[in-house]
């Protein structure tokens, strides 16, 4: 076969030497210097080709990896932006297949040390939310509730006062046995929950067992629920995801710290007299949650006057809060400081308290005719003041009164009290939805 020169053949275009002979055509015994040089050149060329091939392969791999990273990041950002809708859809599908229904110690103001509020330190709640905070408590977060809400559905947050290290006002039986307020109001809270659900009213409990939950943590939970509600059903009010995210983060501060000691920072942006601008904005928004109410259950007590008895229903009123906090506001040293808030629906709050009072004494007459003051009155309590939902705080008789205490411990009487509260709430909502 005739010789065909290769492009990398060092002898291309010339006659190939035969048998490595020297110029005089005599065997040299070793390759000529020219042949050695050409072989080295060929080796260098081959090595360079291998290096280039490896570089091309590495570049292709890096490009493929970069494309995968871009796709992953883009998909992650998209899923994160749609996390609420995806969570709602998954929960709805889960519900379909499962067949289930989607279902005062220390306050920030010295003037709030009235017996009623001195016990408002509370605990965790029922919810299908993610786990946050201390001691594995469940807390309401975005998209945990609105699946089964609608704008015409009545919703009640039941706040059973005290719990855990805060037993509330003590009562004593004839044999000296101590009875805790926290246990009595929790029993009534469960009965109230059943009464309301029988009336097709959605309910959520701030605590379900003997666990401590602070004043401002309970308020924060109520505010988180209202944010969930508005985000899901009134998006025109809360259409800024950054606002919802930032506000949720701020509301988690009192929930995570879970303390009534102001020095711990547990009050968050709700600290101080008056209200900060961001809290005012939140309360303004909460005024739109007219079908969500907050009901706090307590029992009263007096250190030495055992004749005091009966039910009192408190509500929040702007004027009462301003008068109560006037000295504290005047003493502010911060040049910006907090301001007085005037924006609550005072008439709505009073109407709720009155309806609940009337319903309760109608079913449990022993609670009527209190001699402790007005039966329905305004009060400056944190669990009513620090959010914009309609709310009432009930003092269900006196632990220091032997007759009241005997009735409050009786399961049948507790059922009557719960039925009366439920009836009052139902009448309030009927008035609200059918003015």
Beta strands, then each sheet from edge to edge (+ up, - down):
strand 1: 155-160
strand 2: 170-172
strand 3: 178-180
strand 4: 202-205
strand 5: 292-300
strand 6: 311-315
strand 7: 376-378
strand 8: 390-398
sheet 1: 4+ 1+ 5+ 8+ 6- 7-
sheet 2: 2+ 3-
end
